[in-house]
Amino acid sequence: MSVEQLQGVAPVLTLAKSVQAVESVRRLSYFSPKNMEPLPYDKLKSTKKLLDRAKRLTVTKRDVEKTYFILLSVDRILK
């Protein structure tokens, strides 16, 4: 390497030598599945009610079948 090329690398090397270590994290905060469990369950229950209503309001057979399929999936998850 030439001197010109090393001049750009020198500050990076100096910075890397000056940083000794990263301080460790003492406490991690995250959501556990137990804390989040009631929220999706309640949302699925309310979604099921809305899908029941939507099934009665749909006009085409294809929309009824789509809604029925989603209702079966929601029922399977809730049980």
C-alpha positions as CSV (number, residue, x, y, z in Angstrom):
1,M,0.0,0.0,0.0
2,S,1.1,3.5,-0.6
3,V,1.3,6.3,2.0
4,E,-1.8,7.9,0.5
5,Q,-3.8,4.8,1.0
6,L,-2.6,4.3,4.6
7,Q,-3.6,7.8,5.5
8,G,-7.3,6.9,5.0
9,V,-6.9,3.7,7.0
10,A,-5.0,5.2,10.0
11,P,-8.0,7.0,11.6
12,V,-10.1,3.8,11.4
13,L,-7.3,1.8,13.1
14,T,-6.9,4.4,15.8
15,L,-10.6,4.4,16.5
16,A,-10.7,0.6,16.7
17,K,-7.8,0.7,19.2
18,S,-9.4,3.3,21.4
19,V,-12.7,1.5,21.8
20,Q,-12.0,-1.2,24.3
21,A,-15.3,-3.1,24.7
22,V,-19.0,-2.7,24.6
23,E,-20.7,-2.4,27.9
24,S,-23.0,-5.4,28.6
25,V,-26.7,-5.0,29.0
26,R,-27.9,-5.6,32.5
27,R,-31.5,-6.2,31.8
28,L,-33.3,-7.2,28.6
29,S,-36.9,-6.1,28.2
30,Y,-39.0,-8.0,25.8
31,F,-42.6,-9.3,25.4
32,S,-43.1,-12.9,26.4
33,P,-45.9,-14.9,24.8
34,K,-47.7,-15.0,28.1
35,N,-48.0,-11.2,28.3
36,M,-49.3,-11.0,24.7
37,E,-51.7,-14.0,24.9
38,P,-54.9,-12.2,25.8
39,L,-54.6,-9.6,23.1
40,P,-54.7,-11.9,20.0
41,Y,-57.3,-14.1,21.7
42,D,-59.7,-11.2,22.2
43,K,-59.0,-10.0,18.6
44,L,-59.8,-13.4,17.2
45,K,-63.1,-13.6,19.2
46,S,-64.2,-10.2,17.9
47,T,-63.1,-11.1,14.4
48,K,-65.1,-14.3,14.5
49,K,-68.3,-12.3,15.4
50,L,-67.6,-10.0,12.4
51,L,-67.0,-12.9,10.1
52,D,-70.3,-14.5,11.1
53,R,-72.0,-11.2,10.3
54,A,-70.1,-10.9,7.0
55,K,-71.1,-14.5,6.0
56,R,-74.7,-13.5,6.1
57,L,-74.2,-10.3,4.1
58,T,-72.1,-11.8,1.3
59,V,-73.8,-12.2,-2.1
60,T,-71.6,-14.5,-4.2
61,K,-71.0,-18.1,-3.4
62,R,-67.3,-17.6,-3.6
63,D,-67.3,-14.9,-0.9
64,V,-69.4,-17.2,1.3
65,E,-66.9,-20.0,0.9
66,K,-63.9,-17.7,1.6
67,T,-65.6,-16.4,4.7
68,Y,-66.5,-19.9,5.8
69,F,-62.9,-21.0,5.3
70,I,-61.6,-18.2,7.4
71,L,-64.1,-19.0,10.1
72,L,-62.9,-22.6,10.2
73,S,-59.4,-21.4,10.6
74,V,-60.3,-19.0,13.5
75,D,-62.3,-21.8,15.2
76,R,-59.3,-24.1,14.9
77,I,-57.1,-21.5,16.5
78,L,-59.5,-20.7,19.3
79,K,-60.1,-24.3,20.3
